[in-house]
Amino acid sequence: MMGYGTGLGGGLGGMLWVLGCIVLIVGLVVLVAWAVSRAAAHDHGARGPAERTEALDILRARFARGEISEAEYTQAANVLRSGR
């Protein structure tokens, strides 16, 4: 049978279709990898220096208001500074 082509449209249109599919698949793989790495970092409780500083500020305020003793403050501050 003549004139039916390859099924991909042939020529430049066919190449663009294949290239578009490859770009879409690579984009989806990158998106999934990014989402998984972000979820893994969130699940492990990764805390940056800013979060530790904020926690220490709250701890200092509680100590200043007399809500916790000096021993409790010292113990909690050491834990926060060590990153545990």
C-alpha positions as CSV (number, residue, x, y, z in Angstrom):
1,M,0.0,0.0,0.0
2,M,1.4,3.3,-1.0
3,G,1.1,6.7,0.6
4,Y,0.4,5.9,4.2
5,G,3.8,6.9,5.6
6,T,5.4,5.7,8.8
7,G,2.6,6.7,11.2
8,L,4.6,9.5,12.9
9,G,3.9,12.1,10.3
10,G,7.3,11.8,8.8
11,G,9.7,14.7,8.2
12,L,10.1,17.6,10.5
13,G,6.7,17.2,12.1
14,G,7.5,13.7,13.2
15,M,10.8,14.7,14.7
16,L,9.2,17.5,16.6
17,W,6.6,15.0,18.0
18,V,9.3,12.6,19.2
19,L,11.4,15.5,20.7
20,G,8.4,16.8,22.5
21,C,7.7,13.4,24.0
22,I,11.3,13.1,25.2
23,V,11.2,16.5,26.8
24,L,7.9,15.7,28.5
25,I,9.3,12.4,29.9
26,V,12.5,14.0,31.1
27,G,10.6,16.8,32.7
28,L,8.3,14.4,34.6
29,V,11.3,12.4,35.8
30,V,13.0,15.6,37.1
31,L,9.8,16.7,38.8
32,V,9.3,13.4,40.5
33,A,13.0,13.4,41.7
34,W,12.6,16.9,43.0
35,A,9.4,16.1,44.9
36,V,10.9,12.9,46.4
37,S,14.1,14.7,47.6
38,R,12.0,17.5,49.1
39,A,9.8,15.1,50.9
40,A,12.7,13.1,52.2
41,A,14.4,16.3,53.6
42,H,11.1,17.3,55.2
43,D,10.5,13.8,56.8
44,H,14.0,13.7,58.4
45,G,13.3,16.9,60.3
46,A,16.1,18.7,58.7
47,R,16.4,22.0,60.5
48,G,18.5,24.9,59.3
49,P,20.3,27.5,61.4
50,A,17.4,29.9,61.1
51,E,15.0,27.4,62.7
52,R,17.5,26.7,65.6
53,T,17.9,30.4,66.2
54,E,14.1,30.8,66.3
55,A,13.9,28.0,68.8
56,L,16.6,29.5,71.0
57,D,14.8,32.8,70.9
58,I,11.6,31.2,72.2
59,L,13.6,29.3,74.8
60,R,15.2,32.6,76.0
61,A,11.8,34.3,76.2
62,R,10.4,31.4,78.3
63,F,13.3,31.6,80.6
64,A,13.0,35.4,80.9
65,R,9.3,35.1,81.8
66,G,10.2,32.5,84.5
67,E,8.3,29.7,82.8
68,I,11.4,27.4,83.0
69,S,14.3,27.1,85.4
70,E,17.9,27.8,84.6
71,A,18.7,24.1,84.6
72,E,15.8,23.4,82.1
73,Y,17.0,26.4,80.0
74,T,20.6,25.1,79.9
75,Q,19.7,21.6,79.1
76,A,17.3,22.6,76.3
77,A,19.8,25.2,74.9
78,N,22.5,22.5,74.7
79,V,20.2,20.2,72.8
80,L,19.2,22.9,70.3
81,R,22.8,23.9,69.8
82,S,24.0,20.4,69.2
83,G,21.3,19.9,66.5
84,R,19.8,16.7,68.0
